[in-house]
Amino acid sequence: MDLKMRFKLLVFLFFLTSCNTNYTKLDNRKPYNSKGFAYIYNQKDLESGIIRGRMNNDLFEISHSKLKNGTMIKLINPETKDTIVLKNTNKIKFPDFYKIVITNAVANKLNISKELPLIEILEIRKNKSFVAEKAKIFQEEKKIPSNAPVTSVKIDNISKKKSFKKKNKNTEIYILIGSFYSESSANFLKSRIIKEINDIDRKKLKIKRKKTNEIQVILGPYISVNLLKNDYIKIKKIGFEEMDIFIDG
């Protein structure tokens, strides 16, 4: 084998090794998991330019900006524990305060409160046969009748979820900024936030110790989504991307 052929063979082997390494890293990646607010699709928001991209509110459709199209996603209502497994099939541009865009059909299926649309998102990459079967079931479900009066739908939801809606009035919402095993690291982060965001409410910025020896830096409580949204955006501007939102109360 001449020198030229040996060089080509080495390049080819290097290419194969590189591809295999990248695939392994991707395959071993921890499944995406996050908690926050869902954006419930609204045609008026499309017309006003708040979001870009169309969805059908009568169908089970979702759009997640950080997961690829075709990714199977398990959506969980953290309060009622209702779940649904759907495929990420849309590309919608929406305010980055929200974790995901869902249709009314999905919100109703999960019994999500329109006033406090909290949701947990879990990427599913195991039990592929189970996921495929779930996806098939939901794809075959019939559309919600588009001619159903809006008032009757609202009355029906209220009658089924009286206790749930009552609970929301006393619900306290928190932003989980970061988790540490060192108290000094948590204090350093708290100091940094106070230094870089002058108008942050220091009384809301707390350090919480968990039973698992985990130390959390949290911000809250909030009883208004709009107030939480303002602080969330402020913290995101100083470099924090995937912050979870959780409820207590």
LUMKOL-170187 format. One record per residue: z, y, x of N, C-alpha, C in turn; residue in three letters. Coordinates in steps of 0.1 Angstrom, whole numbers, plus 5000, padded with zeros to 4 digits. Layout:
// LUMKOL-170187
ZYXZYXZYXala;...
//
This chain:
// LUMKOL-170187
500049885009500050005000500050125009met;499050225007499050335015500050445012asp;500150545020501150645018501050725005leu;499750745001499450824988499950744976lys;499750614976500150524965501650514964met;502250514976503750504976504350634970arg;503750744973504250874968504150874953phe;502950834948502750834933503750734926lys;504050624933505050534927506450584927leu;506850654937508150724938508250824927leu;507250904925507251014915507350954901val;506650844899506650774886508050714883phe;508650654893510050594892511050704889leu;510850824896511850934894511650984880phe;510450994874510251034861510950944851phe;510750814853511350714844512950734844leu;513450744856514850754858515450884851thr;514650994852515151114846515151104831ser;514051044825513951034811515050944806cys;515350834813516450744809517850814809asn;518050894819519350964820519451064809thr;518451144806518551234795518751174782asn;518051054779518250984767519650934765tyr;520250884777521650834776522550944773thr;522351064779523251174776523251214762lys;522051224756521851254742522451154733leu;522251024736522750914728524250914728asp;524850954739526350954741527051084736asn;526151174732526751304727527651284715arg;528751354715529751344704529051394691lys;529151324680528551374667529151514663pro;528251594659528651734655529651724643tyr;530651804644531651814633532251954633asn;532252014621532652154620533152174606ser;534052274604534552314591534352464589lys;533952504578533752644575533252664561gly;532452774559531952804546530552764544phe;530252714533528852684529528152804522ala;526952834525526152934518525452864507tyr;525752904495525052844483523852924480ile;522752854481521352914480521253004467tyr;520653124469520553214458519153284459asn;518353274449517053324449516953474451gln;517953544446518053694448518253734462lys;519053654470519253674484517953654492asp;517053564487515753544494514953664491leu;514953714479514053834476514553964483glu;515853974486516454094492516354074508ser;515953954513515853944527517053894534gly;518153864527519353814533519153674539ile;518353594533518053464538516453454539ile;515953364547514553344548514253194546arg;513453154536513153014534513552974520gly;512752894514512952854500513552724499arg;514452704488515052584485514952564469met;515052444465515152424450516552394446asn;517152484439518552474435518852354426asn;517852294420518052174412518052044420asp;517752054432517651934441518751934451leu;519051814456520051794467519351834480phe;519451964484518852004496519852084505glu;519752074518520652134527519852194539ile;520352284546519752344558520852374568ser;520752304580521652334591520852374603his;521252494608520452554619520552484633ser;521652414635521852364648521552214649lys;521352144638521052004638519551994635leu;518851894641517451874639517151824625lys;515851864621515351804608515351654609asn;515851594598515951444597517251394601gly;518151484606519551434609520251404596thr;521051294596521851264585523151334586met;523551394575524751474575525651434564ile;526951414567527951384556528651514553lys;528651564541529351684537530551644529leu;531651714532532951674526533551804521ile;534051794508534951904503536351874508asn;536851964516538151934522539351934513pro;539151994501540251994491540151874481glu;538951844477538951734467538551604473thr;538051604486537651484493536351424488lys;535651504479534351454474533351454486asp;532451364487531451354498530051334493thr;529151364502527751334499527051324513ile;526051234514525351214526523851254523val;523351344531522051404529521351414542leu;520051434541519151454553518951604555lys;519051654567518751794570517151804570asn;516651874560515251884558514652024557thr;515452124557514952254556515252344568asn;514452444570514652544580514852684573lys;516152714571516452844565517152934574ile;516753064575517553154583518553224573lys;519853214578520853264569521953324578phe;522853404572523953474580524753374588pro;524953394601525553294610527053284608asp;527653364598529053334595529153204588phe;528153164581528153034573527752914582tyr;528252804578527952674586526652614582lys;526352624569525252544563524752604550ile;523552584547523052634533522952504524val;523452514512523352404503522852464489ile;522252374481521852414468522952404458thr;522752464446523752454435523952304432asn;522952224433523152084429524152014439ala;524052044452524951994461526352044459val;526452174457527752234454528452174442ala;527652144431528252084419528651944422asn;527851874430528151734433529451724441lys;529751814449530951814458532151894451leu;531851944439532852024432533452144441asn;532452204448532852314457533052444449ile;534152514452534352644445533352744450ser;532752814440531852924444532553044450lys;533753064447534553174453535053144467glu;535353014469535852974482535052844486leu;533852854491533052734493533252674507pro;534452624508534852554521534152414522leu;533752374534533052254535533252194550ile;533252064551533252004564531951934566glu;531451944578530151884582530251784593ile;529751664590529851554600528451494602leu;528051504614526751434618526951284618glu;526051214612526251064612525151004620ile;525550924630524650854639524850704640arg;525850654632526250514632525950464618lys;526050324617525850264604524550304598asn;523450294605522150344601521750284588lys;521950164585521550094573522250154561ser;523550184563524350254552523850394549phe;523550464560523050604558521750604551val;520850504555519450504549519650474534ala;520550384531520750344517521250464509glu;522150534514522750654508521650764506lys;520850784516519750884515518750844504ala;518450714503517550664493518050694479lys;519350664477520050684464519950834460ile;520250924469520251064465518851124463phe;517851064471516551114469515951064455gln;516450954450515950904437516750964425glu;517851034428518551094417517651194409glu;517751204396516951294388517451434390lys;516551534388516951674389517851704378lys;518751804381519551864370518651944361ile;518851924348517951994339517952144341pro;516752204344516652344347516852434335ser;516752374323516852454311518252454305asn;519252394313520652394308521152534308ala;521852584298522352714297523452734308pro;523352844315524252874326525752874321val;525952934310527252944305527952814302thr;527152714297527652584294528052514307ser;527252534317527552464330528852524335val;529052654335530252714340531552664332lys;531352654319532452614311532852464314ile;531852384316532052244319532752224333asp;532352304343533052304356534452344355asn;534752454347536152494346537052394339ile;536452334329537252234321537652114330ser;536752074339536951964348537851994360lys;537852124364538552154376539552264375lys;540252264364541252364361542352374372lys;542852254376543952254386543352294400ser;542152264402541452294415541352454416phe;540852514406540652654406542052734407lys;543052674400544352734401544852734415lys;544652624422545152614435544552714445lys;543252744442542552844451543252974452asn;543953014441544553144440545653154451lys;546353044454547353044464546952994477asn;545652974479545152914491545153014502thr;545652984514545653064526544653014536glu;543753094541542653054550542953104564ile;542653024573542853054588541553024596tyr;541453104606540353074616541053004628ile;540452894632540952824644540052864655leu;540652944664539853004675539652914687ile;540752844690540752754701541952654702gly;541752544708542852444709543052414724ser;544352404728544652374742545852284743phe;546052224756547252144759548152224767tyr;547752344771548652434780548952554772ser;550252594771550652714764550152834771glu;550152834785549652944792548252974789ser;547352874787545952894783545852964769ser;546652914760546652974747547153114747ala;548153154755548653284756547553374763asn;546853324773545853394779544653434769phe;544353334761543253364751543753474741leu;544953454737545553554727545553694733lys;545953704746545953834753544453894754ser;543553804757542153844758541653904745arg;541953844734541453884721542054024718ile;543354044720544054164718543354284726ile;543054244739542454344748541054384744lys;540254284740538854314737538554354723glu;539454334714539254374700540454464696ile;540254594697541354694695541954694681asn;541054664671541554684657541954544651asp;542154444660542554314654543954324649ile;544254254638545654254633546454154641asp;547354214649548154124659549054034651arg;549554074639550453984632549753864627lys;548353864625547653754621547253654632lys;547353704645546953624656548153554661leu;548153414660549353334662549053214671lys;550053164677549953044685550752934677ile;550152824674550752714666550752584674lys;551852524674552052394682551952284672arg;551052184675550852064666551651954671lys;551851854663552651734667552051654678lys;550751674679549951594690549951664703thr;550951754705551051834717549851934719asn;549151944708547952044709548552184705glu;548052284712548452424709547252494705ile;547352554693546152624686546352774686gln;545252844688545252984686544553014673val;545253064664544753084650544853224646ile;544053264636544053394630544153384615leu;545153444609545353434595546753464591gly;547153444578546353394568545453504561pro;544353454554543553544546543553494532tyr;543453584523543253544509541953594504ile;541253664512539953714508538853664519ser;537753614514536753564523536153684530val;535953794524535353914530536153964542asn;537553964541538354004552538253914563leu;538253784560538153674570536753694578leu;535753714570534353734575534353844586lys;534953954583534954064592535554034606asn;536753964605537353924618536653814625asp;536053724617535253614623534153674631tyr;533453774626532253834633532753904645ile;533853974645534454044656534653944668lys;535353834665535653734675534353664680ile;533453644672532153584676531453674686lys;531553804684530853894693531453894707lys;532653844710533153834723532953704730ile;532153614723531753494730532153364724gly;532753364712533153244705532153194695phe;531653074696530553034687531052944676glu;531552824679531852724669533352724665glu;533752824657535152834653535252764639met;536252684638536552614625537352704616asp;537252684603538052744593538752644585ile;540052664583540852564576541752624566phe;542252554556543152604546544552544547ile;545452624541546852584541547452644529asp;547952554520548552604508547852554495gly;
//
